[in-house]
Amino acid sequence: MSRAATQEEAVLAARAGRYTEYAPSPVLGAHFHCLWSHEIRSGADRIAIVPDGYCDIVWMGGTLVVAGPDRSSAFPSLAGGERIVGARFAPGAAAGWLKVQLCDIVGQSIPLEDFWGAAALRLNELLGVGVGSNERLLQLKAALEQEAARRIAPAGDMASVFARASGISQSGDVADAMLEDLSIGARQLRRRCHTHFGYGPKTLARIRRFQRMLGLCRSSKSLPLAELAVAAGYADQAHMTRDAREISTLTPMQLQQQIAG
């Protein structure tokens, strides 16, 4: 995905079309957070896909790719009317399925065949048949269920780390809380976070705090910025503004306005 910045204000992906998430089936529940579809509307130019701490398998542009975790927004070239489907790995599951440390694929979109070989090519050919996004999503779901039946569910420790990173903390001691939860050393925690999330625990917590701020904007669109910062877990409004700009290129006010619109 291209990350070339321009002066044009980015449009949040959710504002650039119709995005829908679907709960995973019981077979996929231990391995995937959700399945999703996104129909891009015409006229959306610079679309920002903001980081969320996850890794996805995505069918877009006629090709299956692995979208690695991001530190900042991605700006893919998406045509109006394009119908994209995907499956979002559960925290801690992607590294085992892909046989790769996620720190090696941060900010990248890599063909699935680089990980799964001929199996990915066969699935890509199946999804490439002229069908609608609903049928394509069902085909992807069925293929992943077949694969999940042969796999052991990932350990729950990284899910606990992700949950801790997603909680509210203004004191910067999220990593210490993770160490207490897992009873492991700081080096081991950092190494495991790099393997399963692509970056260390502090970066993961920063990205999840940004997502928490977006969630508050969706549920409380008129919340004053200073109150929004406190509720999301930032030290103050300036801290929130700095993080939002660095992660998304947008200010909290721009994010509020887009979500409200």
Buried (B, 14 or more C-beta within 10 A) or exposed (E): BEEEEEEEEBBBBBBBBEBEEEEBBEBBEBBBBBBBBBBBBEEBBBBBBBBBBBBBBBBBBEBBBBBBBBBBBBBBEBEEEBBBBBBBBBBBBBBBBBEBBBBBBBBBBBBBBEBBEEBBBEBBEBBEEEBEBEEBBBBBBEBBBEBBEEEEEBEEBBBBBBBBBBEEBBEEEBBBBBBEBBEBEEEEBBBBBBBBBBBBBBBBBBBBBBBBBBEBBEEEEEBEEEEBBBBBBBEEBEBBBEBBEEBBBBBBEBBBEBBEE
